[in-house]
Structure formats: structure tokens, C-alpha cells
């Protein structure tokens, strides 16, 4: 990475100590100084509301509230300080229906265990260097699920004004 992370606030929500320690170690090695940790989605959301982190890294399966519950609170709760916060979901499952669930709930990035430091660095880099526009309509609130936009597209709904009309927010 070619940017400084010393001012970055990261919330890590993970119930398995070795995975939590690995994530914290990677973030510390990258120079991240403000790392907040919780062991479930309920405590994670409390910390999220209190510190308003720049990035959330969460496991899916945890006791009490899981990562999907946490994500739904971040995206939909009136007490959420930043519904558009980037959320990196970590899970031991790579089935298409799991990926679709995360995508449809508004996950920004998805990462499967086991993962490497490079995998995590790549996901963090994506949310910093290539932030995705947010969609807000009656069926979905979250990052734009389309990763690649074709600049040569000439069909309908290609203008920013068209896209604002249907709920895409431009940075």
C-alpha cells in the first residue's frame, strides 16, 4: 500500500482469538493505530456507534449477534453514525448463496478463511482506493454491486442525473 494508515479507525469484530489476533497484528504492522475490537455483533455495534470507525472487519458467525446482524444495524439502524461505512465480511464459507447473502445485505468486501495478510491488505486497499457509490432504494441500501462500469456504455440511465434519480450517490 502506498498510503498512511495511522489515522485510520478500524473496528474488528471477531470471536475467535487467533483470527482476531491475526487481523489486529496485520493492521498494526500496516501502521493502523486506532484499532477497536469486539467479540460479537452486539458489542461491535455499540463500539461502532461510539467511535464511528472508517472500516469494519467482521466475522459472519459469532454468538449473540452475528456479522449479518451487525451489518444490518450499520446500514439500517437510526442510531448508526455512518450507514455507508465499508464493511469487510470474513467467513469460512465460500458457497455462492453465502456470497449472494452478503452482497444483498450490503457488504463492501468479502473474504474467505483461511486468508493471508495480502488478502486483507487487498480488501482494505479496495475500500480506500476505490470506494463504491451507494444505492438507496426500496429494495436495497448498500454499496453498488457492480464492480466494473463500461465507459463505452451508451444505453439508457447512463448520466449522473439519471442515476441520482434512482438513488445512486456520487462521491
C-alpha positions in Angstrom: 0.0 0.0 0.0 1.2 3.5 -0.8 -0.7 5.5 1.8 -0.5 6.1 5.5 -3.0 4.3 7.8 -2.0 5.9 11.1 -5.2 8.0 11.3 -7.5 5.1 10.1 -10.0 3.8 12.7 -10.8 0.2 12.3 -13.3 -2.0 14.1 -12.5 -5.7 14.2 -15.5 -7.9 15.3 -14.3 -11.5 15.7 -15.0 -14.1 18.3 -12.1 -16.5 17.6 -8.9 -15.2 19.3 -6.3 -16.5 16.8 -8.2 -14.8 13.9 -8.8 -11.6 15.9 -5.1 -11.5 16.8 -4.0 -12.1 13.2 -6.2 -9.2 11.9 -5.0 -6.9 14.7 -1.4 -7.8 14.0 -1.8 -7.2 10.3 -3.4 -3.8 10.9 -0.7 -2.9 13.4 2.0 -3.9 11.0 0.4 -1.6 8.4 0.6 1.3 10.8 -3.0 1.4 11.9 -3.0 3.0 15.4 -6.8 3.1 16.2 -8.0 -0.5 16.3 -11.1 -1.3 18.3 -12.1 -4.9 19.0 -15.4 -6.7 19.9 -16.2 -10.4 20.1 -19.8 -10.2 18.7 -22.1 -8.1 16.7 -23.9 -6.6 19.7 -20.8 -5.3 21.3 -19.4 -4.4 17.8 -22.4 -2.1 17.1 -22.0 -0.4 20.5 -18.4 0.3 19.6 -19.3 1.3 16.1 -21.8 3.9 17.4 -19.3 5.2 19.9 -16.1 5.5 17.7 -17.6 5.7 14.2 -14.7 3.7 12.5 -13.6 4.2 9.0 -13.7 0.5 8.2 -15.4 -2.5 9.9 -13.9 -6.0 9.6 -16.3 -8.6 10.9 -16.7 -12.4 11.0 -20.0 -13.8 9.9 -20.7 -16.4 12.6 -20.5 -15.3 16.2 -22.5 -15.7 19.3 -25.3 -13.3 20.2 -25.5 -11.1 17.1 -23.5 -12.3 14.1 -21.8 -10.3 11.3 -25.0 -10.1 9.2 -26.9 -8.6 12.2 -24.1 -6.1 12.7 -24.1 -5.2 9.0 -27.9 -4.7 9.1 -27.5 -2.4 12.2 -24.8 -0.4 10.5 -26.8 0.0 7.3 -30.4 0.4 8.7 -30.4 1.5 12.4 -31.3 5.1 13.1 -28.5 5.2 15.7 -25.9 4.2 13.1 -23.4 7.1 12.8 -22.4 6.1 9.3 -24.6 3.7 7.3 -22.2 3.9 4.4 -19.1 2.6 6.4 -17.2 0.0 4.4 -17.7 -3.5 5.8 -15.4 -6.4 5.1 -17.1 -9.7 5.9 -14.9 -12.7 6.8 -16.3 -16.2 6.7 -15.3 -19.8 6.5 -17.9 -20.4 3.7 -17.5 -19.7 0.1 -20.8 -21.0 -1.3 -22.5 -18.8 -3.9 -25.6 -18.4 -1.7 -23.4 -17.1 1.2 -21.7 -14.6 -1.1 -25.1 -13.5 -2.5 -26.5 -13.0 1.0 -23.6 -10.8 1.9 -23.8 -8.8 -1.3 -27.6 -8.4 -0.9 -27.2 -7.2 2.7 -24.7 -4.5 1.7 -21.2 -6.0 2.4 -18.5 -4.0 0.7 -15.9 -6.7 0.5 -16.0 -10.5 1.2 -13.1 -12.6 2.3 -12.9 -16.4 3.0 -10.9 -18.0 5.8 -8.2 -19.0 5.7 -6.8 -15.8 4.4 -3.4 -14.2 4.1 -2.1 -10.8 5.1 -2.1 -9.9 1.4 -5.8 -10.9 1.1 -6.7 -8.5 3.9 -4.4 -5.7 2.6 -6.1 -6.0 -0.8 -9.6 -5.7 0.6 -8.6 -2.6 2.7 -6.9 -1.1 -0.3 -10.1 -1.6 -2.4 -12.3 0.2 0.1 -9.8 3.1 0.4 -8.6 3.5 -3.2 -11.8 2.5 -5.0 -14.8 3.4 -2.8 -18.1 2.3 -4.3 -21.1 4.5 -4.8 -24.1 3.7 -2.5 -27.5 2.7 -3.8 -30.6 3.7 -1.8 -34.0 2.4 -3.0 -36.9 0.4 -1.6 -35.2 -2.9 -2.2 -31.6 -2.3 -1.3 -29.3 0.0 0.6 -25.6 -0.5 0.3 -22.5 -0.3 -2.0 -23.1 -0.6 -5.7 -22.9 -4.3 -6.5 -21.5 -3.6 -10.0 -17.7 -3.7 -9.8 -17.0 -2.7 -13.4 -18.6 0.1 -15.3 -18.2 0.2 -19.0 -17.3 3.7 -20.0 -18.4 3.0 -23.6 -22.0 2.1 -22.4 -24.4 4.2 -24.4 -27.8 2.8 -23.2 -30.4 4.4 -21.1 -29.6 5.6 -17.5 -26.0 6.5 -18.3 -26.0 10.0 -17.0 -25.3 11.0 -13.4 -28.6 12.8 -13.3 -30.4 9.6 -14.3 -28.6 7.7 -11.7 -29.2 10.3 -8.9 -32.9 10.0 -9.8 -32.9 6.3 -9.0 -30.8 6.7 -5.8 -27.1 6.4 -6.6 -25.0 8.8 -4.6 -21.8 10.1 -6.3 -18.7 10.8 -4.2 
